[in-house]
Amino acid sequence: MSIYQKFCRETLNSRGGLESITLDYPENFNFGYDVADAIAEETPGKTALVWCNTENEEHIFTFGDIKKYSNQFANVFQNAGLRRGMRVMLVLKRHYEYWFAVVALHKLGVTVIPATHMLTVQDYVYRLRMAQVDAILCTPFGGVPDKLRQAVEEADSHAILWTVRRDVPGFRNLTAEMEEAEETLERVETAVTDPMLLYFTSGTTGYPKGVIHDFSYPLAHIVTAKYWQQAEDGGLHFTVAETGWAKASWGKLYGQWLVGSAVMVFDFDNFEPKQLCAVINRYGVTSFCAPPTVYRYLVRKGIPDMPSLRHASTAGELLNPEVFRRFTERTGLTLCEGYGQTETTLLMANFKGNEAAAGSMGTISPFYRIELRGRDGKPVPVGEIGEVVILPPESGRQVGVFSGYLGNDEQYAHAWRDGVYHTGDAAYMDENGRCWFHGRFDDIIKTGGYRVGPYEVENVLMEHPAVAECSVVGVPDPLRGQAIKAVVTLAGANTPSPALEKEIKDFCNTRLAEYKWIRILEFVKEMPKTISGKIRKAELRG
């Protein structure tokens, strides 16, 4: 029996598909003790994590190792004064230390703030101030410590600074400290309603929002791992995601370990399709999940035989039907799309037991009560476009939906207006119960699997002296799904020219994280506006 079955009751149909699922967990449920350590106690030699990097280094960790190293990390954190309710930012790329650290922090009841190494100094300053971060653990590579040191100074933060593997001026070496730490840890009492994770996610009208998930969150990913990604007990699941993004929580830890699967981690900086496929074949990966951008590159470069692979899934942006067709034709595997948000877990998918359809988000997850509603708040008929909304459960508390926005109760209440959670995503359902994505009701840009709020880019654009007014939109792009386009009106005597276009792009892109870079810039004499003076982004996209 996989450990997930201790925490839920399932009803399956004749095809092995999920009909219903009910969770049953204690009020002090803690993934660190009740899943990671529990597996270690029953099967200490079971593989938990298979890690390699582009330098051909390799480490394979068992659940016994995870328990030992996470306990040592936890003891270092405790000795430094970290306690339940504090907040720690992890900027660890795809380093195996992330798994030790995140499990350790869960055990202590400390809120984890995953962040990507691609952020700028100002991005870190914003997060440090917003979250009042107590400590940071980061990669020693790629200039990240320098950025964080500068950010801590600018934010006037007193966060403890750690890095791993090597000594860095101004940082404590957690790897060295861990070697001196005890391997046992007395259980720290936590509550399932405590804040466990804090992800910053882009909004349309302001800086990123802090999305809070509590300690019940991992249990909602049972459905993600077992019925969408089809991770298997004793298998090896590979999700292409960096640990700074919520997608890592979806595919590199919680649901996979709950269903008994090991996770594959390939630590790389620059995506190379052949390397990715070589890793899949070298280690015998059984299930694979990646954003459509990865599949587009695989199809373009040529897909080799991958005999161990039994299932493939994708999410994060729209998948081109031609990519779907060519991948299936080459591998014999149907690409199964899924849909959800940072604020939720998996809401819809092409689930196990159902026939997948190219371009469809799949059917509604049995884990949630979901409707498509019109602007009048009423459910729309089959074939008509409505907003995806989540209804509260008929009894008990809703697991898997965020518990709040950091420091913004008003925004949280607005998201839950009229008694339902508003995703802001538009879709329609066909007569077979499949849902099809139609777009955002707001102006969030999905580019290369990343989510970008236009305000973040527009704010930097307006700092350039030649820019009088600007608007940022997403436009179709064959590789990224969407590319970021800036539309600009010029100030004073400035006139459009290729040189000015390059100057403005360079000015912005050196101040933005790479995934937010402006790819296209267009000069216009006047912005299209509504009668109330708002810019019509729909016209700019057209």
Secondary structure by P-SEA (a helix, b strand, c coil): cccccccbbbbbcccccccbbbbbbccccccccccaaaaaaaccccccbbbbccccbbbbbcaaaaaaaaaaaaaaaaaacccccbbbbbccccccaaaaaaaaaaaacbbbbbbbccccaaaaaaaaaaacccbbbbbcccaaaaaaaaaaaaaccccbbbbccccccccccaaaaaaaccccccccccccccccbbbbbbbccccbbbbbbcccccccccccccccccccccbbbbbbcccccccccccccaaaaaabbbbbbbbcccccaaaaaaaaaaacccbbbbcaaaaaaaaaacccccccccccccccccccaaaaaaaaaaccbbbbbbbbccccccccccccccccccccccccccccccccccccccccccccccccccccccccccccccccccccaaaaaaaacccbbbcccccccccccbbbbccccccccccccbbbbaaaaaaaaaaccccccbbbbbcccccccbbbbbbbbbcccccccaaaaaaaaaaaaaaccccccccbbbbbcccccccccccccccccc
